[in-house]
């Protein structure tokens, strides 16, 4: 569950919460209107929610590790492109569309499915541990990361750092995630030996 918590926390929190920190500078430099910046975030939210059935199907077919790896690769591309954005269209493609795809594939459903696959008994606690990673990393993102980037560097540097975080998170996920305990000769926690 530690790996799931790490991947969920570092996969979603830096990019999700940094949008608000970087937005004032981005709006000034790129001349985004309030409507445009809100639309980018709305599209991002719609994309990752709409991907649920596809992500579920692909996890069943190719496993959580492959889906997380793909999502993390898209995240690296999305946030690298965000660091180079010069227009509303660039932000829409990078954050709205590719960022939504990245989060849909790399974080929410894979993390919850991982906890459910490994735990029959104490499943709610396992889910709380995994999703708690988002709260912990989100706290540090809001308290330290976002403000430090805005104070010492700029939003473009922030998106590059988030792209690097996404790369590390993806590598950890691909190296350590096992979709089911049966994959390594174990049983689901709470399942009796037959």
C-alpha positions in Angstrom: 0.0 0.0 0.0 3.0 2.3 0.5 3.8 2.1 -3.3 0.1 2.8 -4.1 0.1 5.7 -1.7 3.3 7.1 -3.1 2.2 6.8 -6.7 -1.2 8.3 -6.0 0.2 11.2 -3.9 3.0 12.2 -6.2 1.1 11.3 -9.3 -1.9 13.7 -8.7 -1.2 16.3 -6.0 1.7 18.4 -7.5 0.0 19.0 -10.8 -3.6 19.2 -9.4 -2.8 21.8 -6.7 -0.1 23.7 -8.6 -2.6 24.8 -11.3 -3.9 27.4 -8.9 -0.5 28.5 -7.8 0.8 29.0 -11.3 -2.3 30.4 -12.8 -1.8 34.1 -12.0 1.6 34.2 -13.7 0.3 32.0 -16.5 -2.7 34.2 -17.1 -0.5 37.3 -17.2 2.2 35.9 -19.5 -0.1 33.9 -21.9 -3.1 36.3 -21.5 -5.6 33.7 -20.5 -9.0 35.0 -19.5 -10.8 33.7 -16.4 -13.1 31.8 -18.6 -10.3 30.2 -20.6 -8.4 29.1 -17.5 -11.5 27.7 -16.0 -12.3 25.8 -19.2 -8.9 24.2 -19.2 -9.4 22.9 -15.7 -12.9 21.8 -16.5 -11.8 19.8 -19.6 -9.0 18.2 -17.5 -11.7 17.1 -15.0 -14.0 15.8 -17.6 -11.3 13.9 -19.4 -10.1 11.9 -16.4 -13.6 11.1 -15.3 -14.7 10.0 -18.7 -11.7 7.6 -19.0 -12.9 5.5 -16.1 -14.5 2.6 -18.2 -11.5 2.5 -20.5 -9.0 2.5 -17.7 -10.9 -0.3 -15.9 -11.0 -2.4 -19.1 -7.2 -1.9 -19.7 -6.3 -2.7 -16.1 -8.2 -6.0 -16.5 -6.5 -6.8 -19.7 -2.9 -5.5 -19.2 -2.6 -5.0 -15.4 -2.3 -2.0 -13.2 1.5 -1.6 -13.7 1.2 -1.1 -17.5 -1.7 1.3 -17.2 0.2 3.4 -14.6 3.4 3.3 -16.7 1.4 4.6 -19.7 -0.3 7.3 -17.7 3.0 8.5 -16.2 4.6 8.7 -19.6 1.7 10.9 -20.8 2.1 13.0 -17.6 5.8 13.7 -18.4 4.8 14.8 -21.9 1.8 16.9 -20.7 3.7 18.8 -18.0 6.8 19.3 -20.2 4.4 20.8 -22.8 2.8 22.9 -20.1 6.3 24.4 -19.3 6.4 25.5 -23.0 2.8 26.7 -23.3 2.3 30.1 -25.1 -1.4 30.1 -25.7 -4.8 29.0 -24.5 -4.7 26.1 -27.1 -1.4 25.0 -25.7 -2.8 24.9 -22.2 -5.9 23.1 -23.3 -3.9 20.4 -25.1 -1.2 20.0 -22.4 -3.1 20.3 -19.2 -6.7 19.9 -20.2 -6.4 16.9 -22.5 -3.1 15.2 -21.9 -3.1 16.0 -18.2 -6.6 14.5 -17.9 -5.4 11.4 -19.7 -2.4 11.1 -17.5 -4.3 11.4 -14.2 -7.0 9.1 -15.4 -4.5 6.4 -16.3 -1.8 6.9 -13.6 -3.6 7.7 -10.4 -7.2 7.5 -9.3 -8.6 4.2 -10.5 -5.3 2.3 -10.5 -4.6 3.2 -6.9 -8.1 2.3 -5.7 -8.0 -1.0 -7.7 -4.6 -1.9 -6.2 -6.0 -1.6 -2.7 -9.1 -3.6 -3.6 -7.1 -6.3 -5.3 -4.8 -6.8 -2.3 -7.2 -6.5 0.6 -10.5 -8.3 1.2 -10.3 -7.7 4.9 -9.4 -4.2 6.0 -10.1 -2.9 2.4 -11.4 0.4 3.7 -8.2 1.0 5.7 -6.1 0.1 2.7 -8.0 2.5 0.5 -7.6 5.2 3.2 -3.8 4.6 3.2 -3.6 4.8 -0.6 -5.8 7.9 -0.9 -4.1 9.5 2.1 -1.0 9.8 0.0 -2.8 12.5 -2.0 -3.7 14.4 1.2 -0.1 14.3 2.6 1.6 15.2 -0.7 -1.2 17.8 -1.3 -0.5 19.4 2.0 3.3 19.8 1.2 2.5 21.0 -2.3 0.2 23.7 -1.0 2.4 24.7 2.0 5.9 24.5 0.4 6.2 23.4 -3.2 3.8 25.9 -4.9 4.9 28.9 -2.9 8.6 28.1 -3.3 8.3 27.8 -7.1 6.3 31.1 -7.4 8.7 32.9 -5.0 12.1 31.7 -6.4 11.5 30.6 -10.0 8.5 30.7 -12.4 5.6 28.7 -13.5 7.5 27.1 -16.4 10.1 25.8 -14.0 7.3 24.5 -11.8 5.8 22.4 -14.7 9.3 21.0 -15.5 9.7 19.9 -11.9 6.3 18.3 -12.0 7.2 16.5 -15.2 10.3 15.1 -13.4 8.2 14.1 -10.4 5.9 12.3 -12.8 8.8 10.4 -14.4 10.1 9.2 -11.0 6.6 8.3 -9.9 6.1 6.3 -13.0 9.4 4.5 -12.7 8.6 3.6 -9.1 5.1 2.3 -10.1 6.4 0.2 -13.0 9.2 -1.3 -10.9 7.2 -2.1 -7.7 3.4 -2.4 -8.4 2.0 -5.9 -8.6 -1.6 -5.9 -9.7 -2.7 -8.9 -7.5 -1.2 -10.9 -4.7 -1.6 -14.0 -6.8 1.0 -12.6 -9.2 3.7 -13.2 -6.6 2.2 -16.4 -5.0 0.3 -14.7 -2.2 -3.3 -14.5 -1.2 -5.5 -11.4 -0.8 -5.4 -10.1 2.8 -8.4 -11.7 4.6 -8.9 -14.5 2.1 -8.8 -17.9 3.8 -6.4 -20.6 2.5 -8.3 -23.4 0.7 
